[in-house]
Amino acid sequence: LVVVHPSTCQHRPFSVMAQAQNNFFLWGAWRGKGRITKPFVTKKWPGTFKKVVFGESCVIGLTETGKVVSWGKDSKTGCLGLGDDSGTPVTNSDSPQEVPKLKDVMDIQMGLEHVVVLTSGGEVYVWGSGAKGQLGTGRLDTLYAPLKVEALTNEQIVQILVVRNSTFALSSNGTVFAWGDNQDNILGLEDGKAVEEWPTKLTPLQETRVRKLEVFDGKTIVAHIRGAESETNFGRYETVPEDGGQGEKEEIDIFKGIDEMREVMTKTQEWWNHLLNIKHGEPCELPEDVDVQAMQVESSAKPTSPDDSEVEVERLHRAERHLDALVHAARRELRELQKSHGSRKNSRFILCMFIDECRLRREKVKRTIAARRLKDAKARSDKISAYSVKDFSSKAEESINRLTEDRKKLAEMRDAVQAIVIPSSDVLSEQLQVTLLECLECKLQLLSTQLQLVKARNPDVFPQLEHRDPNLMLPALEIIKARWDSLKHFSLYALYMEESEKFDKQKQGIDDNTHLAYLVKASNAKIDTMLQIDKEPRLSHDSQVPGLCYDLLRENAELRKMANTYQLHVLMLYNGRDTDPSIGMTQADGQAVTTV
């Protein structure tokens, strides 16, 4: 049977009452009922048809406006589709009637006894005989009106295919569904059932993404695999529209965008559920947010989150690692989207919002860890035994022992506070650390001064100090020496190994020059942190000590920055990484560093 659509038809909407126009020419064999040897024109509908299919004695047409109309006789299978929800059949219609419930139809397929249509929204409707399970609704009776295939509700279908009493559907993500008569295993199902009443995934094809289905000789199904060269043809049909395929490409592009958005939303929802289970780093609940809290309670039974200031620090570290994993997973997905030229802004926007949410929570967890460590270091002062004065004895030996023990414990506390790594974005904890160090150094200097005075007042215990005034400069010099020692004991190699390990885990197309610049910045930041307290001379400098001593300390720090930069270049070269020699070889003012 051959159908030719006249090219003179205009694409414009028509009223049902409008005058019918020439629709198509028809000739050839008609389902074994006879032959049409001479083409004749069919004049039934006041508009143009995009596609027509034929039953034994009926015609079903898809108009250019997305409507489905049918006419003819059908007393057996209900393929006219003009019945109602009560099941009352319409078996005869001399003139075309619009099939109810259908709009924006893209394709129509007909088997021996059933009809399948696909809408632009990716929905599938069926009617006709279900004796072989070909309707996919779980029913084996006859439907006289269109019924949506609910089993495919969560899928975006882009192509349908009907072979006799078997039905196939292809989703936008490349999954193939099959149902109906499985004679000769035409459905391709593994269980080998004779009849499949529900749409079932073809599991052998799940490892690949199918872009198009074809049938050969009414017996053989061909599933074309989606490849890089066929990206723009994903889900295309074999029909060639009159507009050169532009409208079809736009539809396919929309389907791909919907599928991409669905995949991103599914992954993000899974990550979000995991994020909620972490329960640390959540926004603080303020009184003005009572409306938001009420909506959250209504939407989901959200468990009560623990107080981050009270839980074990190890739990916070574990939460930080989990948040890191979520950020890396979302960034990996974002990079994959950016590689595809057709990626949508909405998908990238969703991922960026989720990444920012995780980063904010991770930042809050890091701040809490830093504050907790500072708090724990400060709490150690309660355990200093020298503070437990049992009497008011004025024995010099006992006073000196107490002062020495006290100074030792405070020095350990100072070293512990200084070793705490504060995130660069946590200005509050950074200033708290500096203030705590200033207090500890003032306390250490005071204890050293008291120790000098006690020794000077007891020449009988320390005869070598007899007739000698106390050295008030010595306590301040001890503080400078401690800062100098912290610079001296800084391990550049340990920093290189630690940061390189982190970098390797996150490395995604990052070159060696960027890696080196990051290491130089981390090394300089570490030294700056050690001398952060020296930026407030009125609080950290002593008037008894010449300013030259503090200048030498700062110059030592700058020289160590330069030396560390050269060593990092050597380490990179030693590990076979070719880097730009100029990286890190400039000072803060932009002037080149002179090589000695």
C-alpha positions, 0 to 999 in steps of 0.5 A: 500500500502506497500513500502520497501526500499532496505537496500543495497542502498548507500547514494551517489550523482548520475547523472540523466544519471546514471543507475537506481537502485533498489529503493523500493518494492511495494505491497497492494491496490493502491488508490482503483484502484486495488491490488498488491498481490505480492511484486515487485521491482521498479527500476526508479532512480539512487539513494535512496529515503527517502520517496515516496507518491502516486497519482491515477496514479503517484509517487512522491519521496523524494531523500536522497539528498533533491530532489523531482522527479515524474513520471506517469500520472496526467491529473486532479490535476497537482500533477506531479509538472513538469509544468512551471510558465506560467501554462502549465501542464505536464500530463505524464512522463514515467521516473522520472523527477526532480520537479523544484524550490525545493532543500534541501527538508526534508519532502513531504506530499500528499493529495487527490489532492495536494502535500506539501513539507518542506525544511530544511530552514523551507519553505513550497511549494505546488502544485496541486488542490486548489479547497478546499483552500488546497494550502494556497495561496489564490487561488482556481485554480490548480498549475502545478509547486511548489509555495512557501506559502508566508503567512508562510514566517516569520515562521520557519516551522518544520513539515507539515501534510496533511489529504485529502484536509486539510493542517497543519503546525507546527512552531518552536515556537509551533504554529499550522497553518491550511488551506483547507477543514474544513469538520467536523471542522477538521481544528480546527478553531473557525470561522467554515468556510467551506474552509480556503484559507490562513494559519490560527493560531489555537487560542485555542492552543496559550496558549501552545507550540505544539511539534508534530502533528499526524493524527489518522485514517485519521480523528483525529488530535493529537497535542502533547504539548511540556513539559520539558521532551520532550525538545529534541524531539521538532518538531520531525517527526515520521520517524526514519532515518537510522543514528539512528536519529542523523541527525534529531536531528541536524536539530531540534537543528538548528531549535530551535537555529533559533527560540531562536535567532528570539525570542531574536531579536524580544524582543531586537528590541522592547526594542531598539525602546523603548530605542531610544524613551528615548532620554537621555544618548545617545553618544555624536556626535563628528566630527570624527563620521560624517560617522556613523551619516550619516548612522544612518540618512539613516537607520531611521528618528532619532529625534533630541535628547535634550541636557541633560545639559538643560532639567529638572532634573526630566526628567533625573530621569524618563529616569534613571528609564526607563533604569533601567526597560530595564536592568532588563527586558533584564537580566531576559531574559538572566537568562531564556536563561542560565537556558536552557542547549541548549541556544546559544552564539549568543542569549546571546551575543545580550542580553549582548550587549543590557544590556551594551548599556543600562548600559552605557546610564544609567551611563551617565544619572546618571553622568549628574544628579550629575553634574547638582545638583552640578551646581545648588548648586553652582548657589545658591551663586547668591541668597545670599543677603549678597553679595549685598553691597549697600554702604561702611559703616564700621558699625560693626553691619552691617558687622557682620550681613552680615558675619553671613548671608553669613556664614549661606547660605554657610553652607547650600550650603555645606550641599547640595553639600555634600548630593549629591550622586555621582555614584562610577564610576563618578570620574570626578563629585566626584572630582568636588564635593570634590573641591567644598566642599574644596572651600566652607569650605575655604570660611566658614573658611575665613568668620569665621575669618573675623567675629572674627576680626570684633568683636575684632576691635569693643570692644565697641560693644562687650565689653566681647572681650575687651583686648582679641586676636581673636581666629584664631583656632575657624574657623577651629574647626567649620569646623571639627565640621561640619564634625563630625556632618555629621557623627553623623546624618548619618541614618543607618536605612534609608540606610538599608530600602532604599537599601533593597527595591532596593535589593528586586526589583532586587532579583533573587536568591541572598542570604542573605549573599550577601545582607548583604555584599552589605549593609556593603559596601554601609554604608562604602562608605557613610562614606567615602564620608563624609570624602572624603575631608579629604584625601587631608590634605594640602588643608583641614587641618588647620595649627593652629589646632593640627593634633590630632583633624583630627586623632580623626575625622578619628578614629570616622569614622572607629569606626562608620563603625564597629558599623554600621556593627554590627547594620546591622547584628542585623537588618538582624537577626531581619528580620529573615535572617540568615547571616554569622557573619564574613561578614564585620568584617575585616578591609581593610588590611584583619586583623580581627576586635577585638570585645570589 
